[in-house]
Amino acid sequence: MKISNPETQALFDALARNTREMIVVPNSWLPKEYHHNRDGGRSLQELSDMATVKMETETQHQKLKREKSERAENYRKQWENSETPLDYDEDSDKLYRNQLTFVGVMIKTGVMEGFDE
C-alpha cells in the first residue's frame, strides 16, 4: 500500500515489517532448506528476506547462458559489420584451467607422459 505522506508511509512500512516478524511459521510447514532448528521456525519476514535473496541471485548456469548469448550477439554484429577476422573474447584464467585439465586427463589415460621439469 502506498501512502502519499512519507512519514506515514514509513510508519506503515515499520508496522507491516513488525507484524511479519511476529508471525512464526513452524519448521514442520517449511521445506528443509528453510528450517531454523534453533528457534523451531522462521518469521514471515525472515522467509520474505530469504525469498528475495534467492530470487535476485543468478545461478551459475544462468550466468553462463547469459554470457554465451552476449558473446554470440557480439560475434554476430562483428560478422555483419566487417570482413575482418572476429575478435574473440578470451578468459585467460578459464583457458588455463581447461588446458591443465586436458593435460591431466591425457596423462591419466596414458596418451601422454608426465614431465618432471
C-alpha positions, 0 to 999 in steps of 0.5 A, spaced: 500 500 500 502 506 498 501 512 502 502 519 499 505 522 506 512 519 507 512 519 514 506 515 514 508 511 509 514 509 513 510 508 519 506 503 515 512 500 512 515 499 520 508 496 522 507 491 516 515 489 517 513 488 525 507 484 524 511 479 519 516 478 524 511 476 529 508 471 525 512 464 526 511 459 521 513 452 524 519 448 521 514 442 520 510 447 514 517 449 511 521 445 506 528 443 509 532 448 506 528 453 510 528 450 517 531 454 523 532 448 528 534 453 533 528 457 534 523 451 531 521 456 525 522 462 521 518 469 521 514 471 515 519 476 514 525 472 515 522 467 509 520 474 505 528 476 506 530 469 504 525 469 498 528 475 495 535 473 496 534 467 492 530 470 487 535 476 485 541 471 485 543 468 478 545 461 478 551 459 475 548 456 469 544 462 468 550 466 468 553 462 463 547 462 458 547 469 459 554 470 457 554 465 451 548 469 448 552 476 449 558 473 446 554 470 440 550 477 439 557 480 439 560 475 434 554 476 430 554 484 429 562 483 428 560 478 422 555 483 419 559 489 420 566 487 417 570 482 413 575 482 418 577 476 422 572 476 429 575 478 435 574 473 440 573 474 447 578 470 451 578 468 459 585 467 460 584 464 467 578 459 464 583 457 458 588 455 463 584 451 467 581 447 461 588 446 458 591 443 465 585 439 465 586 436 458 593 435 460 591 431 466 586 427 463 591 425 457 596 423 462 591 419 466 589 415 460 596 414 458 596 418 451 601 422 454 607 422 459 608 426 465 614 431 465 618 432 471 621 439 469 
